[in-house]
């Protein structure tokens, strides 16, 4: 008989609706049950494409005996971390503080007042090698609650007090704050040194296994190169670290060579064996990294990498109506109609399959991607023996080297490789697909809108035929969010859409990422409605999440009584901190409108996290990019003319495609857009084309240069300013 999750919309919760565990969703009904029955809460947090969440579900939550223990002694609550990132943040912070690590599934035990007193991540279904299994742990906690409840309740109170104290350690007031130029510059240098020292020169990335494609690291390195100049020694080193990392990722098994896009992370240090889930936020951020790499290194291969990511996203994650679904699972069925499944089953190949499909081209293909008869995954990377006899495609050498080994010309090698991958993609499409998490998440769509908007203005040759397509796709996604996940009367965003709008209103990350997407979309379209909406959403974000006392943004709203502790995200992980993105958004808006209040709020956001970035700057590389922006003199480039005409677009491409200082790019279109901008920046009202041609006005601080009408003259002004 289904439990209370059957009425939910979340794919993750619905995966557990038929468990014998009497799951309840996060909410007052579950809290009231815990209070009335005086039972502790077992809180399980995960997401629908999480491999180890599936493992624990099959081993424990589908087990009748374990379900009986949970139902007798606990009120069990299931949370989709993608629906409630604020809940996840509170209890993940606790588990990380208690155990030194985190991850999903997250398992926490709470008092009826929602205060945690014990936690961890995955627990096995039986005792193993001195580690307590899940049933033993449940029995121990149930006994402790029955015999020594006061001690556990006191532990919950202590935990919240300690976490609250840590949260409230704010930066001193402005009179006691060291100059941001000095401390920001020192933090920037320290962060660069950290990446330089931890860089894996052979495999790319930083540190050892497991390796995650942490896009903020590469964003930081590209900004370091822009500041120093790509021709400088430091600039060259920064570009080398970033592009080597991207190149090794692109060669590795973490990259889906057949279908495009990237898996979530690799278990080894060479990007070879991934956990195979694919997340929308990774696709968006890696695409931006690749576009930056193309500009910084002048290497078209990185633009092709971005194109492959966009191809995958627009083909396999595109939702009807214009937005994008959130993720694809790591696991899939081995065969249609049979229950057996395995991680990576959709993606791996036997050599026999490849030979039968590619025939005469198989030897070349197998050599290039390391396909072996016995399989190519060593036992040390396959503890579950899921890849025996199977191959994960990994580029073993450059295509030119493989071509030479087989006596092919480079052009013919490209032709053979492209044809072979198309054949594999067609065959793979007949396999059982991984589960698609078809939630539409506002925050992650904001990241993809940014990426597509960046792709739409890229100067890469291989993207020339796609620019309009990417621009239209970004517009459609933004219009979907506006239509389905925005309450215009209240000015608020909602978090998720699946079979209609979800109940949860947006969190800080939804606003920060989406505002950033709208600012990038404005620069790709010069349609003022996106800038107008970004400004309004920033006001809403300020009203809902701003910490007036300490600066910066809380993850959750003040009026949510189910959140026992409001926290600020102070780490740029797989997704950047909302504070890092918000600081950059505020500075971009301040540069557009010459608004000192917005600039001050951005500085306070940066200062709110000073304790983290000054001490451990590598934890917040994205925020350091905002520090760099805050220390720059604001620069505007206003282009007067028709954004649809070639003369305007040529000037815009000169600015937007340039690798260097940050600049706000605005359109004085002679219509609604210019009138709206002039209400906030009156000097824009008189900016006009010159002699019937689009003209660019470069304004630094309060001073504007004489207008220029050619890309060459504009390029010269930009070098000087």
C-alpha positions, -999 to +999 in steps of 0.1 A: +000+000+000+015+034-009+027+057+019+021+094+022+046+102-006+022+089-033+006+124-034+039+142-040+053+155-074+090+150-067+104+120-087+126+112-057+097+110-033+077+091-057+105+065-060+098+057-023+060+059-024+057+021-024+083+014+003+070-004+034+085+026+054+057+049+064+074+079+048+060+114+052+070+145+033+086+174+051+059+195+067+037+202+097+018+169+095+050+150+101+063+173+127+029+172+146+030+134+145+065+134+160+054+158+188+022+140+196+038+105+197+070+118+212+091+099+187+124+110+171+124+118+134+145+099+109+152+123+081+165+109+048+176+134+021+186+125-014+177+131-051+162+109-078+194+104-098+217+096-068+233+062-072+239+055-034+204+068-026+192+039-048+215+014-031+203+023+004+167+023-008+170-012-022+190-025+007+171-009+036+139+010+027+125-019+007+133-043+035+102-052+056+122-059+088+140-026+086+108-008+077+092-023+108+119-008+130+115+026+114+077+026+116+077+014+153+103+038+167+105+068+144+086+093+123+103+089+089+106+119+066+118+120+030+132+152+015+142+158-021+173+180-017+166+196-051+132+207-039+144+219-005+180+229-006+175+249+025+166+219+046+195+200+031+219+228+040+209+228+076+214+190+082+243+186+058+261+213+078+255+193+109+266+160+094+297+175+080+306+191+113+300+159+132+317+134+108+340+155+087+323+145+054+290+146+037+270+134+008+238+117-002+218+099+010+220+121+040+206+104+072+199+124+103+179+118+135+161+148+150+141+156+180+104+164+174+116+201+175+137+193+144+171+196+162+196+170+150+213+147+175+229+121+153+236+117+116+256+103+087+252+094+051+249+058+037+245+030+062+248-007+050+219-031+058+241-052+082+271-048+104+303-047+083+340-048+094+333-032+127+309-006+113+274-006+127+247-015+101+215+004+097+193-020+118+218-020+146+220+018+145+182+021+146+179-002+176+206+017+194+190+051+188+156+038+197+170+024+230+187+057+237+155+076+231+136+054+254+162+053+283+181+086+280+160+110+260+171+140+279+207+135+268+197+133+231+175+164+234+203+182+251+226+172+223+201+186+198+200+219+217+238+220+219+242+214+182+219+243+172+237+266+197+271+257+183+260+261+147+242+294+155+274+307+172+294+298+141+269+315+118+268+347+138+306+352+137+304+382+114+330+405+100+338+436+121+321+469+112+336+489+085+359+509+108+377+477+117+378+461+083+411+459+064+411+476+030+395+453+004+423+461-021+449+447+002+430+417+016+412+409-016+445+410-036+462+388-010+433+363-011+434+362-049+471+355-048+468+329-021+440+311-040+461+311-072+490+296-052+467+269-038+456+258-073+491+260-087+504+238-059+475+213-060+473+211-098+476+176-113+498+184-143+493+150-158+455+145-154+443+181-149+422+191-120+433+197-084+442+171-058+434+134-061+403+112-064+374+116-065+374+145-089+345+168-095+342+193-124+341+223-100+335+250-125+342+279-101+379+269-099+382+274-137+362+306-136+387+319-111+417+309-132+403+326-163+397+358-143+433+356-130+445+353-166+424+383-176+438+404-148+474+395-154+471+393-192+471+360-210+506+368-224+521+372-189+538+343-171+510+341-145+483+345-171+498+317-192+500+294-161+464+301-152+452+294-187+473+262-188+458+249-156+423+256-167+426+244-203+445+212-193+418+204-169+391+208-195+410+189-221+416+159-197+380+160-187+370+160-224+392+130-231+380+110-200+352+088-193+335+116-173+327+130-208+300+112-228+318+109-261+288+094-278+260+117-267+277+148-254+276+163-219+294+154-187+287+130-158+288+142-123+323+132-111+349+105-115+359+080-088+396+081-100+421+109-105+422+106-143+386+114-150+381+078-163+354+060-143+325+083-135+294+081-114+272+083-145+244+107-135+242+139-155+231+171-139+218+202-157+239+225-135+271+207-146+263+210-182+257+248-179+288+256-160+312+234-179+298+249-212+307+284-198+342+271-189+347+258-224+336+291-240+360+309-218+388+285-227+381+291-264+385+329-259+415+326-236+435+300-256+421+307-290+415+270-295+384+260-314+383+226-298+369+241-266+341+257-286+333+222-301+332+209-265+306+235-256+287+227-287+285+190-277+272+200-243+245+222-258+236+194-283+231+170-254+211+194-233+188+206-261+182+171-272+179+151-240+171+176-212+148+200-231+113+201-216+081+209-236+074+246-233+111+257-234+128+250-200+152+222-191+148+191-169+171+186-140+191+154-144+195+119-158+202+089-135+234+069-133+216+036-133+195+020-160+179-014-170+202-039-186+174-049-210+139-037-218+112-056-198+136-070-172+142-057-137+180-061-136+198-027-137+233-014-132+251+018-129+264+030-163+246+003-183+234+028-208+269+041-215+293+011-215+302-012-244+317-046-250+343-049-277+321-074-296+293-048-298+317-022-312+332-046-337+298-058-349+286-023-354+317-006-369+332-035-388+363-022-407+364+010-386+364-009-353+401-013-349+407+025-353+379+033-329+389+008-303+425+020-304+414+056-300+391+049-270+409+020-254+382-006-260+395-040-250+380-075-253+383-081-215+370-046-207+391-016-198+380-009-162+406-022-136+392-041-107+405-014-083+379+010-099+351-015-101+344-028-065+309-040-074+321-058-105+296-039-127+320-033-155+335-068-161+340-072-198+327-037-204+344-006-217+341+031-208+352+052-237+383+073-229+404+090-255+438+075-252+458+099-274+451+128-298+432+120-329+462+130-351+483+104-333+457+077-337+453+086-373+491+083-378+491+049-361+465+036-386+478+054-417+448+078-419+449+114-430+437+138-403+406+146-424+397+110-429+402+102-392+377+129-383+353+115-408+356+079-395+354+091-359+322+112-364+306+084-384+314+058-357+301+079-329+268+085-348+264+048-353+270+041-316+245+069-307+218+054-329+223+019-313+225+033-278+192+051-283+175+017-285+187+008-250+166+014-219+174+050-210+184+061-175+156+076-154+150+113-163+143+136-133+118+158-151+116+185-124+123+219-138+143+239-113+145+276-115+180+280-103+195+255-127+176+269-156+191+302-148+226+287-151+217+271-185+202+304-197+235+320-189+254+293-208+232+295-239+233+333-239+271+331-238+270+306-266+248+329-286+274+357-285+305+335-290+329+344-318+338+307-323+335+296-359+320+262-351+291+280-333+283+305-360+254+284-373+240+278-338+241+313-323+205+322-331+193+288-321+210+292-287+196+327-283+161+314-290+165+285-266+176+308-238+146+331-245+122+302-244+136+290-211+133+324-195+097+328-209+088+294-194+100+305-160+081+337-163+050+320-174+050+290-150+073+298-120+068+335-114+040+352-095+041+387-111+017+402-085+040+393-057+072+395-076+084+361-064+099+330-081+089+294-073+115+266-070+102+237-091+078+227-118+066+192-124+030+185-135+024+222-126+040+246-103+054+232-070+044+245-036+079+257-026+087+294-032+122+301-045+153+301-024+183+324-025+200+303-052+170+305-074+171+343-074+208+346-077+213+321-106+183+333-124+191+370-121+226+362-135+209+343-164+187+373-172+217+397-172+235+374-197+203+371-217+201+409-219+236+411-234+227+383-259+194+400-270+195+436-258+158+431-250+152+454-221+125+432-206+152+409-192+170+437-175+138+451-161+129+417-147+164+412-133+161+445-114+128+436-099+139+401-089+170+416-072+147+438-051+126+407-041+158+388-032+169+417-010+135+417+007+134+380+014+169+369+021+191+398+030+208+398+064+206+434+075+227+428+106+256+408+091+253+414+053+249+387+027+220+364+019+205+336+039+195+305+020+159+305+032+132+330+041+128+343+076+091+332+078+098+294+074+093+280+109+105+245+098+141+258+094+157+257+128+187+276+117+190+301+088+224+297+071+244+313+044+262+293+018+299+300+021+313+275-003+315+274-041+311+237-047+294+218-075+272+249-076+284+283-066+273+300-034+243+322-039+263+349-022+291+347-047+266+350-076+246+377-059+276+398-053+285+397-090+249+404-100+248+434-077+280+448-091+268+443-127+235+461-119+254+489-101+276+493-132+246+495-154+227+521-133+257+538-116+239+529-084+260+533-052+235+515-030+237+484-051+275+486-051+275+490-013+252+459-009+276+439-030+305+450-008+286+440+023+279+406+008+316+401+001+325+413+037+299+390+052+320+360+040+354+376+047+361+351+075+360+323+049+376+339+018+404+356+037+414+324+055+406+297+029+402+316-004+400+283-024+367+276-008+352+307-025+369+312-059+336+324-074+333+351-047+369+362-054+358+369-090+333+392-075+360+408-053+380+415-085+349+431-100+343+452-069+379+466-070+375+476-107+364+510-118+329+505-133+329+507-171+300+510-194+299+505-232+267+520-245+259+511-282+234+534-299+216+519-328+193+490-338+204+458-320+191+437-350+214+454-375+249+442-384+267+475-375+253+472-339+261+436-336+297+441-348+303+466-321+286+444-295+308+414-305+339+435-300+330+440-263+312+409-253+337+385-269+367+402-254+389+386-227+398+412-202+383+438-178+346+436-170+323+459-188+285+465-187+271+466-223+239+485-229+218+492-259+206+528-266+180+515-290+160+548-295+129+531-281+115+517-249+148+502-238+166+535-239+138+554-223+137+529-194+175+530-189+175+568-191+151+570-162+179+554-141+209+568-159+198+601-174+230+606-195+219+577-217+190+597-231+211+617-255+233+589-269+225+584-305+239+568-337+265+589-356+259+597-392+233+569-395+256+542-381+256+525-348+280+542-323+297+530-292+302+552-261+328+540-236+322+554-202+347+548-173+335+561-139+317+594-147+336+601-179+325+591-215+348+590-245+337+604-279+316+578-298+332+555-323+315+536-351+338+508-361+350+477-343+386+487-348+382+521-332+362+505-303+389+479-298+414+507-295+393+525-268+389+493-249+427+487-248+431+522-233+402+518-208 
